[in-house]
Amino acid sequence: MTQYDTIALDYQRISAAVPLRDAEWYSLRQRLGDLTDRSMLDLACGDGMGTRLIKRWGAGHVVGVDISAQMIALAQQREDAEPVGIEYRVADAAALGGIGPFDRVAAAYLLHYAQSREQLLQMARTVHDNLRPGQRFVASIANPLQPPQPVVDHRKYGWSYRLMDETLREGANLRGTLYLGQTVVEFDFHWWSWDTYEEAFRTAGFSACTIEPFLVPPDSDEKRGVGFWDEYLAAPSAMHIICER
């Protein structure tokens, strides 16, 4: 059982309402590019929220993978009720092997769950082995350029995370919290430096990797208010890793 098996329902309810998702999903669509009839692999797909968006954006063959059986059960439940043609699998992204190739690979908050450099490299190799040459991988991640000392508090955007170890180090334990009113859900992950991420993807065979803040949606002033994203842009708590094979 993974930690998400025990928090699946609460995570599903809260995660969909987190304001940070506005910028995350808008940025993902821009960075994946035209998905018309493209094949897509969505790693750490959770309950399929992002996977369904990818399908709605025009992707053809779409596969969602998550290590949590309960998360995949929620995703499949939605697919059974409102079929859009997504295939879901319960699997560990670090040990998935090749099931592609795909035109694009996405991963929402997968990489920082690696418990070791070796496991991070295995995740990077899974992405590489499932991505066609010349194509792109986009992954959401807690910002490795802004480590918690001891807290990154972006409750305004629906989440925060704090350092659980005495000192910050490679692989340090972090605890994230999502907020929806008075309801919270917590989960644990790890801090790795940007140098460590770059090394893993370079070793796996990627030609280039960058890390970029989420883009502000064009309707943000109307939806959230003028200046809503200023605090995020000044110190992004989550970002996108973008890698080209």
C-alpha positions in Angstrom: 0.0 0.0 0.0 1.3 3.5 -0.8 0.6 6.6 1.2 -1.9 7.7 -1.5 -4.0 4.6 -1.0 -4.9 6.0 2.4 -5.6 9.6 1.4 -7.0 9.0 -2.1 -10.5 10.4 -1.6 -9.4 13.5 0.4 -6.6 14.2 -2.1 -9.0 13.9 -5.0 -11.4 16.4 -3.5 -8.8 18.9 -2.4 -6.3 18.7 -5.2 -8.9 19.6 -7.9 -9.6 22.9 -6.0 -6.1 24.1 -5.3 -5.6 27.5 -7.0 -2.1 26.5 -8.1 -3.7 24.1 -10.6 -4.9 27.0 -12.7 -1.4 27.9 -13.6 -0.2 24.3 -13.7 -2.7 23.0 -16.2 -2.5 26.2 -18.4 1.3 25.8 -18.5 1.1 22.1 -19.2 -1.1 22.6 -22.2 1.2 25.3 -23.6 4.3 23.2 -23.0 3.0 20.0 -24.4 2.1 21.7 -27.7 -0.4 20.5 -30.2 -1.6 17.1 -29.0 -4.0 16.4 -31.9 -3.9 12.6 -32.3 -0.7 12.4 -30.4 0.0 9.5 -28.0 0.5 10.4 -24.4 1.8 8.7 -21.3 0.8 10.3 -18.0 2.9 9.1 -15.1 1.8 9.6 -11.5 -1.7 10.2 -13.0 -3.5 9.9 -9.6 -7.2 10.0 -10.0 -6.9 10.9 -13.7 -7.7 14.6 -13.4 -4.8 15.7 -15.6 -5.1 12.6 -17.8 -8.6 13.6 -18.8 -7.5 17.1 -19.6 -4.8 15.7 -21.9 -7.5 13.7 -23.6 -9.7 16.8 -23.9 -6.8 18.7 -25.4 -6.9 16.4 -28.4 -4.5 13.5 -27.6 -5.2 10.2 -29.3 -4.0 7.1 -27.4 -3.6 8.1 -23.7 -2.3 5.8 -20.9 -2.3 6.9 -17.2 0.0 5.1 -14.7 0.0 5.4 -10.9 1.5 3.3 -8.2 -1.6 3.7 -6.0 -4.3 1.1 -6.7 -6.8 3.4 -4.9 -6.0 6.3 -7.1 -6.3 4.2 -10.3 -9.6 2.8 -9.0 -10.9 6.4 -8.8 -9.6 7.2 -12.3 -11.2 4.0 -13.7 -14.4 4.7 -11.9 -14.6 8.1 -13.7 -13.6 6.5 -17.0 -16.3 3.8 -16.6 -19.0 6.5 -15.9 -17.9 8.9 -18.6 -15.8 6.9 -21.2 -13.2 9.0 -23.2 -10.9 6.1 -24.1 -8.1 6.4 -21.5 -6.2 3.2 -20.4 -5.2 3.1 -16.8 -2.5 0.9 -15.2 -1.3 0.3 -11.6 2.5 0.4 -11.8 5.6 1.9 -10.3 7.0 4.5 -12.7 10.5 3.5 -11.6 10.0 -0.1 -12.7 7.5 0.3 -15.6 9.8 -0.6 -18.5 8.9 0.3 -22.0 5.2 0.3 -22.9 5.4 2.9 -25.7 6.8 4.7 -27.5 4.7 7.8 -26.9 4.8 11.3 -28.5 4.7 13.0 -25.2 5.2 12.0 -21.5 3.8 14.1 -18.6 4.2 13.6 -14.8 2.5 15.6 -12.1 4.6 15.5 -8.9 6.3 12.1 -9.6 10.0 12.8 -9.5 10.3 14.2 -5.9 9.0 10.9 -4.6 12.3 9.2 -5.5 13.8 7.9 -2.3 17.3 7.7 -3.8 19.4 8.9 -6.7 19.2 5.4 -8.1 15.4 5.5 -8.0 15.3 9.0 -9.6 17.5 7.7 -12.4 15.2 4.7 -12.9 12.3 7.2 -13.3 14.2 9.2 -15.8 15.0 6.0 -17.8 11.4 5.0 -17.8 10.5 8.4 -19.3 13.3 8.1 -21.9 12.4 4.6 -22.8 8.8 5.5 -23.5 9.4 8.7 -25.4 10.0 8.9 -29.1 13.3 10.7 -30.1 12.9 14.4 -30.5 9.9 14.6 -28.3 9.2 16.2 -24.9 8.6 15.3 -21.3 6.9 17.8 -18.9 6.8 17.3 -15.2 5.4 19.3 -12.3 7.6 19.3 -9.2 8.2 21.2 -6.0 10.8 23.8 -6.8 14.3 22.4 -6.1 15.7 25.9 -6.5 13.7 27.1 -3.5 14.3 24.6 -0.7 12.3 24.8 2.5 14.4 26.3 5.4 12.3 25.2 7.1 9.0 26.0 5.4 7.7 27.1 2.0 4.2 28.5 2.7 2.1 29.1 -0.4 -1.2 28.5 1.4 -2.6 31.3 -0.7 -2.3 29.0 -3.7 -3.5 25.9 -1.8 -0.3 24.2 -0.5 2.8 24.4 1.6 5.7 22.1 2.5 8.2 21.9 5.3 11.5 20.2 6.1 11.1 17.2 8.4 14.8 16.5 8.8 17.1 18.6 11.0 19.1 19.9 8.1 18.5 20.2 4.4 20.4 17.6 2.4 20.0 15.5 -0.8 17.0 13.2 -0.3 15.8 15.1 2.8 12.3 14.3 3.9 9.6 16.9 3.2 5.9 17.0 4.2 3.4 18.7 1.9 0.0 20.0 2.8 -2.9 20.8 0.6 -5.7 23.1 1.9 -9.4 23.4 1.1 -11.0 25.6 3.7 -10.4 23.9 7.1 -9.8 20.5 5.4 -6.2 19.5 4.8 -4.4 16.4 3.4 -0.7 15.7 4.0 1.9 13.6 2.1 5.6 13.0 2.3 8.2 13.4 -0.5 11.9 14.2 -0.9 14.2 17.2 -1.7 16.7 16.8 -4.5 18.8 19.6 -5.9 18.4 20.7 -9.5 21.9 19.4 -10.2 20.8 16.0 -9.2 17.7 16.1 -11.4 19.8 17.3 -14.4 22.4 14.5 -13.8 19.7 11.9 -13.7 18.1 13.0 -17.0 21.4 13.5 -18.7 22.5 10.0 -17.7 19.2 8.6 -18.9 19.9 10.0 -22.4 18.1 13.3 -22.6 19.7 16.1 -24.7 18.4 19.0 -22.7 16.5 19.8 -19.5 15.2 23.1 -18.2 13.2 24.2 -15.2 10.6 26.9 -15.6 7.9 28.6 -13.4 4.3 27.9 -14.3 2.8 30.5 -16.7 0.1 32.8 -15.5 -3.2 32.1 -17.3 -4.5 35.0 -19.4 -7.8 35.1 -17.6 -6.1 35.2 -14.1 -7.0 38.9 -13.3 -10.6 38.2 -14.0 -10.8 34.9 -12.2 -8.4 35.4 -9.3 -7.9 39.2 -9.1 -5.2 41.5 -10.1 -1.8 40.6 -8.6 -3.0 37.2 -7.4 0.1 35.5 -8.8 2.7 38.0 -7.7 3.8 36.0 -4.7 4.1 32.9 -6.7 6.1 34.6 -9.5 8.5 36.1 -6.9 9.3 32.7 -5.4 7.7 29.8 -7.3 6.8 26.9 -4.9 6.3 24.5 -7.8 7.6 24.5 -11.4 7.9 22.5 -14.6 10.9 20.4 -15.6 10.9 20.2 -19.4 13.2 17.7 -21.1 13.8 16.9 -24.7 14.9 13.5 -25.9 
